[in-house]
Structure formats: C-alpha cells, structure tokens
Amino acid sequence: MVISGRPDDPKLEQMARDVFALFPQCHRCGQTIDRFENADVRVHVQRVVHRGQCPPPSSVERVLSPPTAP
C-alpha cells in the first residue's frame, strides 16, 4: 500500500514526528525548523523541508579593521 494513501494513520504520524526529531534542519536551506507543524516531512525518504518557502538566509555583517601599512 502506498504511504500517501494513509494520511490519517497514527503510526505514520509518529514516524514523521520521529524523523523530524532526528533531522530538524531543512534539506533545502539548512536552517532549523522550529516546530513540527512548520515542517513538510517526507517519510519515505526521511527528508524534512520547510512547509512552503524557506525563510531568507540570515546575513552576517563583519566589520574589518583597516589594513595596516606595510
């Protein structure tokens, strides 16, 4: 039987939660997904991605000291 044919199966729900607990990072963008409800868990490939679009990557700004004269 195809897994997608059993959307209300409590065993699949538990398996999806277990996969999310093991792999809480999105496989598309690498960011951590904060809640199970925000995740789209693909049980058959054990893949977790953000539901919908991934959030924009956070930017890190570094301030460099001026170069010293040689």
C-alpha positions in Angstrom: 0.0 0.0 0.0 1.2 3.5 -0.9 2.1 5.6 2.2 0.3 8.6 0.7 -2.9 6.6 0.7 -2.9 6.6 4.6 -2.8 10.3 5.6 -4.6 9.7 8.9 -2.6 6.7 10.1 -1.3 7.4 13.6 1.7 5.2 13.0 2.8 7.3 10.1 2.2 10.5 12.1 4.5 9.1 14.8 7.1 8.1 12.2 7.0 11.6 10.8 7.5 13.1 14.2 10.4 10.8 14.9 12.1 11.8 11.6 11.6 15.4 12.4 13.1 14.9 15.9 16.2 13.3 14.3 16.5 15.8 11.4 15.1 19.2 12.3 17.2 21.1 9.7 15.6 21.9 6.3 17.2 19.9 3.5 16.8 22.8 1.1 18.2 25.7 3.0 19.9 24.1 6.1 18.1 26.2 8.7 16.5 24.6 11.7 12.7 24.3 11.5 11.3 25.5 14.9 8.1 23.4 15.0 6.9 20.1 13.5 3.8 22.0 12.2 6.1 24.1 10.0 7.8 21.1 8.5 6.9 19.0 5.5 8.2 15.6 6.4 8.8 13.2 3.6 8.7 9.9 5.5 9.7 7.6 2.6 13.0 9.4 2.0 13.5 10.7 5.6 13.7 14.3 4.4 12.5 17.4 6.2 11.9 20.7 4.5 10.1 23.9 5.4 6.4 23.9 4.5 6.2 26.4 1.7 9.1 28.7 1.0 12.3 28.7 3.1 13.0 31.8 5.1 15.6 34.2 3.6 19.1 33.4 4.8 20.3 35.5 7.7 23.2 37.8 6.8 26.2 38.2 8.9 27.9 41.5 8.7 31.6 41.7 9.7 33.5 44.9 10.4 37.1 44.6 9.3 39.8 46.7 10.8 41.6 49.0 8.3 44.6 47.4 6.7 48.0 48.3 8.2 50.7 50.0 6.1 53.5 47.6 5.1 
